Amino acid sequence: MEKSSDFVVDTYLLDLPNCYLNRRPRFRAPPLQNVAVARQHHGTFQYQSLETGEKQQEQEQENGANAGGLDRLSALPDIICQHILSFLPARDARRTAFVSRRWRYMWYACASFTFDEREFHSQPPPLLQWYRSRHNFIRFVDEALEFRKTYFNDLSIEKFKVSMRFVEEVSPCLEKWIAFALERNVKELSIVAEMKDLIAVAEFFHPFRVPYLLPQAVFTAKSIQCLELVFCDLSNVSGSSIQLPFLRNLDMINVHMNDSIFTSILSGSPLLEKINLSLVCGLEKIHVTGDKLKMLVVFKCLPLEEVIVKAPNVESFLFRGKRHSPDKIDISSCRKLKFLWLQRASNLTDDSLEKVARLNPNLEIMILSHCSALKNAVIQSPNLWMFVLFKCKHLSLARIEAPNLRAFEYSGHMITFSSVVSSPKLDAIIHIEGPEICSRWYAKLKDMCARFDHCRSLWIRCEHDIDLIIPHEMRKPLLPQLQGLTELKIHVRYGRTNLSQLEDGIRWLFPGLKNLYVESGGSTHHFQYAGAIGDVGPAWRKCRDFIKQENDRF
């Protein structure tokens, strides 16, 4: 009967008829430096004895040195080989035992272990295959850790990650694996206890539906520097005993905890530099503090109502609130922000936005999305190079004074830009949501485009091509034309008129264009012009060098 590849690897590793570790092997693992070359003849591996391998290796190295062709992989030290193995999936890393006698135990001595149950599933996994794959995964992890404990117990672990679908039966296994990592002073710990179905994911947000109860020992491990928890519940954790003195990065995704536990984590982790709270259930009002904190992410936490950031050295803050409930954000204490992303921040007013921009002169990237309290936005920032305004429904006016601005994007209804001071290398994107077309529409369109006439390139996206075609009878009152723009990209979702009419309308508004791209119906039309002319009419097309239709989108 044909044996599986895992069975062959296990048998080779232990040199026993029984490939599993319920019996102690009859030999000690040889030192990793004892190298014997594995040769492959006609698709099969043939291993030599240690003495023969060493003699032949010396002979080959001598011959290779004379020929100038050493085996570069064999020349690498063990620590580098182990680092390379840490990037491979666990099953593939274990199969490297076939390479040579030196590589037999290389993976087990690695400082990093990543176990993912998905490696043991077929695509797509049958229903019964889930149980068999889970059993194989648990056996694989148990054997690997037992082998490490038997032969390399004195080595510490830098990184330990376990990712599997959680059911109550595997809880003892998770606790045993976590204890194994903690006993060896793990520095990076990641526990991913995925829910077994989508219904369970939806029920997770109910206070009584919890997945994996994380043991208290995780929050008393003084060696942990990076901690990632996914689908875990912290109800059994005592806030008074939390001590993570060297913790720097904290990622919590779909985690259940209350305000007091989060406050205890902050107070027990004085070196925290990054906090990621995504889809966390149970938080209501949080006060984020920490002199070392550099990055804070708060993403759709329930039933969160208020976030107060009192960390003076925060450089990156990303917040995304819930769709139908207001969230209050207070970042007035921040002075060193470089990256700011606020989505559905209901209490962000014109005054608070202007204050944030003024108090953070190092701000480089600002993204504001669905901030309904904004009406007249004023941005004055000397180092801002990227600014995004996305669907702020009550916004009517915007003034931008950012001399280093090189990327700007606006999406929403037509608004008035009173002033746009930016870099000459600005690339602007405008998504227009057009109401009923009237004379005022074209006047607002021309005024808005006039603020971006100095851009290096402008991209306008609209629903219908008629939104951009100014009728002939309305062109004279809209003079003068915009002469500064040289490159324009148009994306039209629904086209009603022919391409020549759209080109004629665009060229009237921007007579100085050198490149015009029109995307509609899945294809892109590229118009290139030799120079600008001032006459109005079909004569423009005489100075067109070529028209190229492309199938790909720009």
N, C-alpha and C positions, 0 to 999 in steps of 0.2 A: 504494500500500500504506500502511495506517495505521501511523504511527510510535508507539512507546511514549512515555509521559510522560517517562521518563528521557532518551530520545534527544532529545526536544524541548528539555528543559532544557539538556542539554549543548550542543546546537546554538546555543541562544540565548546561552549564557554565552560561547562562543568566537567566535561570528559567523563560523564556518568551515563548509564542506561536511563536513569530517571532524570529528566531535565529540570525538575522543579526543586525548589530550595527547601522542601520539608525535611530533607536529609542533608547533613553536613558533608561538604565535599571532602575528599580524601587528600587534598593537597592545598597548599597555600598559594595565593596568587603570586606569580613571579614578578620581579621588579619590572616597571614599565620600560626601563632602559634596555632590557635584554631583547634585542631585535632579531627576528628571523624573517627573511624575505619570503613572501607567499608568491608562488609562480602559478600561472594559469596556462594549462595546455589543453587546447581543443575545448574551451568552455568550462573546464573543471579545475578546481583549485587543488594543488598538491602541497602539503606542508612538510617541512623537513624538521629534523631534530634541532635542538637548540645549538649543540656544538657544530653540527654540519652547517646550520644556517649562519652562525657567526663567522665560521671560516670562509664560507662562500661569500658572505657579505663583505668581509675584509678584502677578499680577492677582487670582487666586483668594484668596490670603492677604489681600490688601487688601480684597476684597469680603467675605471671611469675617470679618475683623476688624471691619468695619463692622457686619456682622450678628451679631457675637458668637459665631461658630461655627468656630473653628480646627480643623484636622485634628490631633487630639491625638497620633496615632501618628507622623505626620511631624515633629511638633515635638520628639519625643524625641531625645536625643543618640545617637550611634552605639554608645557603650558599653552603654547600656541596651537598645537593640535587639538587640545581640549577646548580652547576658545572657538575654533572652527566647528567642532562638533556641537557646540551649544546652539548654533544657528539651525541645525537640522532637526526635523521631527524626531521624536523619541524612538520610534520604530526604526527609522532609517539610520539613526546614530548607533543603535545597537547592532545593526547589520554590518557596521564597519569592523566588527570583530573578525571578519573573513580576510581582512587585508593582510595581516601578518600576526605573528605571536605578540609583537609589541602592542598591536591595536586590540588585542583580546579584551583588555580591561580598561582601555583608554576612556570610554564613555562613563564608566562607573566612578572614575576618579575626577570627573568634571566638577567644576564649582557651580554649574547652572543646570537645573532640571526643569523641563517643561513637559507636562503630561496633558494631552488633549484627547478626550474621548472620541472626538469626531474622526480621528485617524483610524479608528477601529470599525467605522461604519461604512457600508457600501453606499453607492449612489444610485437611486434613493434607497434607504434602508427599509427592508420589509418589517412588518410588525414584530414577528418573532425574532428578527435579527437584532432588535434593540436589546433584548435581554441577554442574548448570547454575546453581543459586543460589549455590553457593560461588564459581564462576567470576565471576559478576556482582558478588558482594560484594568479592572481591579487586580486581577492576577498579575498582569504585567507590572503595575506600579508596585505591588507588594514584593515581587521578586527582585525588582531593581533596587528598592530601598533596603531589602534584606541583604543583598549582595554588597551594597555600599556599607552597610553597618558591619558586616562580617570582616571585610578586607580593608576598607578605607575609613574606618570609624573616626580616626583622628583628624580627618580633613574637614574643614568648615564648608558651609554652603553659602554662596553669594546670592543666588537667585533660585526661588522655588515657586513654580506655578502649576496649579491643578485646575483644569477646566472640564466639567462634566455635567450631565443632566442630573438634577437632584431629585432623589426620592428618599423617603425616610429610611429605607434599608441601607443606604450608603453613608448615613451619618456617622456611624462608628469608624468607617474607613477614613473619612475626611478628618476626623479628630485624630486618628492615629498618624496620618500623613503630616498634619499640621504640627503635631507634637514632635515628630521626627525632625522637621525643619527647624523648629524653635530650639531643640536641644543642640543643634549644630550652628547656632548663632547666625541664622539666615539674615541677610540684609534687605533683600527684595522678596516680599511675599505677596502672591496673587492667588486669590480664591474665587473661582467663578463657578457658582452653583446654579446653573441655568434651570429655568422652569421647564417642566416636561411638555407643556402644551400652551396654546394661546389663551385658553380659558383660565388657566392658572395664573398667567401673566396679568390678565385683567382683574382677577380676584386678589392679586397681591396687594393692590392698593386699599383693600379692605383691612381694617386694623386687626382682624382676627385671622387673616390668611397670611401666614408667614412661611418662608422657605426654610433655609438652613440657619439654625441657632448657633451663632459663632461662639466658640469658647472664650472664656475670660482671659486665658493665657496669652492670646494674641495681643491684648492691650497692656500687657505687663512685660513684654519682651523688649529689653533695652537695646538689642542689636538691630532692630528693624529700622531701615532708613526709607524704604518705599513700601507702601501698603496699598493694595488694590482689592476691593471687595465688591463682588457683583452678586446680586440676589441673596443677600445675607440679612439676618435679623440680629439686632444688638440688644434685644430685650434682656438677655441674661447678663449683660455687661454692667458692672457696678462702676458708676462714674467716679467715685472716690478713690478707686484703685487704679485708674488709668495712668500709666507712666510710660511714655514713649520719648525718652530724652533725645534720641538721635533721629527721629522721624523727620523727613524733609518733604516727601511727596505723599499725598493722600488722595486716592481716587475711590469714590463711593458711587456706585451705579445700581439703581433699584434696591437700595438699602432701606431698611425700616429702623428708625431711631427717633428719639425725641430731642427737644432743645437742650435739656440738661446734659445728656450724653455728649452732644456736640460741643457744648461749652467745656465739659471736662476734657475732651480730646484736645481742644485748643490750649487749655491751661497746662495740660500734661505734655505738650509737644512744643517746647520753646523754639525749636529750630525749623518749624514748618515754613516751606517756601512755596509750595503749590497745593491748592485744595480744589478738588473737582467734585461737586455735588450734582449728580444728574439723576433725575427721576427718584429722588429720595422722598420717602413717605414718612410723615410724622412731624416734620419741622413746621413751626408756625411763625416764630419771630427769632431771628438769629442775629447776634452781634459778633462780627468777625474782627478779631484782634490778632496782633502778632507783629513784632518789630522786624522779623525776617521774611514775612510773607511777600512774595513777588507776584503770584498769579492766583486768581480766584475765579472759579466757574460755578455758576448757579443756574441749572437748566431744568425748568419745568418740575419743580419740587411741589409736593402737595402735603398739606393745604397751606403753603407758605403765604404769608401776608406782608411781611416786612423784612428787609435786609438792610442792616446798618454796618457799614465798613469803617472801622476805626484803625485800620492798618496803614501807617503813614508811608510805607515803602512799597505799596502795591504798584506794579507797573502794567499789569494786564488784568482787566475785569470784563467778564462776559456774563451777561444775565439775559435769560429768556423766561418770561412769565407765562402764566396760563392764559388761555384764550378768553374765558368768560368771567374772570374775576380779577379785580385790580390788585396790583402789587406795588408796594412802596419801596423806593430805593433811596438810600442816603449815602452819598459818596463825597460829601462836602469836606471830609477830613483828608482826602487823597490829594497829594501834591506832586507825585512822580508818575502819573499815568502816561503810558505810551500807547496802549491799545485799549479801546473802549468799545464794547458792543452791548447795546441796550435794546431789547425787544420786549414790547408790551410793558414798558415802565410807565405806569399810569400817572405818576406824580412828577414826571419830568416836564417842567414848564419852561417858558422862554428865559426867565431869569435864572433858573437853576442851570440850564444848559450854558448860558453865557458865563456863568460863574465857574462851572467846571472847566470850560475852555480857557478861561483867564487864569485859574489857579494851577493849571497843568501845562506849563509852556513847552514841555517835552512831548506833548501828545502828537503821535504820528499817524495813527489810524483811528477813525471814528465811524461807527456804523449805528444808525438809529432806525429802528423798524417798528411800525405800528405804535408809535408814541402819540397817543391821541390828544394829549394836553398841549402839544406844540402848535403855535399859531404863527408867530413871527420869529423865526429862528435866525440868530445872529452868531456866526462863528468867526472868531478872531484868534488864530493860532499860527505862530511863526514857523513851526516845524511840521505842521500837518501836511502829509503827502497823499493820503487816501481818505475820502469822505463819501459816505453812502447815506442817502435818505430814501426810505422805502415805506410807502403807503402810510404816511402820517395824515389821516383823513381830514383833520381840521387845519392843516398847514396852508397858509395863503401867501406868505412872503418869506423869502430867504435872502440873507446877505452873507457872503462868504469873503473873508479876507485872509487868505492863506497863500503867501507868495511862493511856497514850495509845493503847492498842490499839483500832483501829477496824475491822479486818478480820481474821477468823480462819477457817481452814478445816482440818478434820481428815477424813482418809479412812483406813479400816482397820477392824480388829476393835474390839470394845468395850473401852475402857480407863477407868481412874479418873482424874478430874481432881480432885486434892486441893484446888486453889485456882485461881481465875481472877480476877485483879484487872485490870480493863480500863476503858476509857472507857464512859460511858453511851450513846454513839453506836455501840457495837459491832454489826457485822453478822456473824453466825457461820453457817458452813455445815458440816454434819456428814454424812459419807457412812458409813453403818453397814453393815458386812458381817456379817450375822447368822448364827450357827450354829443349832443346834436350840433351839427355844423352850422355856423352862422358867421356874420362879418366879424364879430368880436373874437371868434375862435382864431381866425387867421391873423388878426392883429396881435393877440397874445402869443401865437406861435412865432411870429416874426420877432417880437420883443424878447422872448425867451432865447431864441437862437442867436440874437444879437449879443447876448451876454457870453456866448461861447464861440464867437466869431474868431477869436484869437487862438483857439485850440489847435493842437497838432492834428488831431482827428476827432470827429464827432460821429456818434452812432445814435440814430433815432429809430425807435421801435414803436409801431402804432398798429391799430387794428385794421384800418382800411387805407388804401392808397389815396383816396379822395381827401383824407385828412391833411395831406401835404401838398395838394395841387391847388394853388391859389388861382381863382378864376381871373380871366383877363380883365374884366371890368373892375376888379378890386386891386389890381396891381399898382396903378398909378398913385392912389392914396397911401400905399405902403412904401413908397420910395423914401430914402435911398436903399439900394440893395446892399447885401452883406458881401464885401469884397475880400475879407481876410481868410476865410476858411478854404483850405486846399484839398482836404480829404474828408469824404462823408460816406457813411454806411447807413443804408436804409433797410429795415426789416419790416415787411408788410405781411400781416397775417392773412388778410382776405383782400384779393385784388379784384377790382371792378372794371378799371379802364385799361387801355393798352399801355405798353411799356414806354412808347414814345411820348405820350401825354405826361406820364409821371416824370420822365427825364426832362421834359420841357419846363414843367413847373418847378422842379428842383433847381435846374440851371438858372431860372430867372431869379430865384431867391439867393442863390450862391453862384454868381457868375465867375468867381475866381477859382472854381474847382479844377483840380488836376486829375483826381481819381474819385469816381463815384461807383459804389457797390450797391446793388439792389438785390435783396434776397426776397423771393416770393415763390410759393409753390414748391419748395424743396430744392430750388436751384438758385445760383447766384449769377447776376449779370454785372460784368465789370466794364465801366466806361472810363476810358483814359483820354484826356484832352491835352493837345499840344500847348495851349495857352488860353488865356481868358479874353473874352470880347465883351463889349458893352451893349451890343444890339440885342433886341428881343425878337425871338422868332426861330424858325427852323434852321436858320443859318448856323446856329451853334453846332449842329451835327457835322458840319463840314470840317471843323477842326478836331474832330474825334479821330484818334489814331486807329483804334480798333474797338470792337465789341466782342467780349469773350463770355461765353456761357459756361459755368462750372456746375458740376453736379454736387460738389461738397459745399457745406455751409461755412461761411466765414465766421 
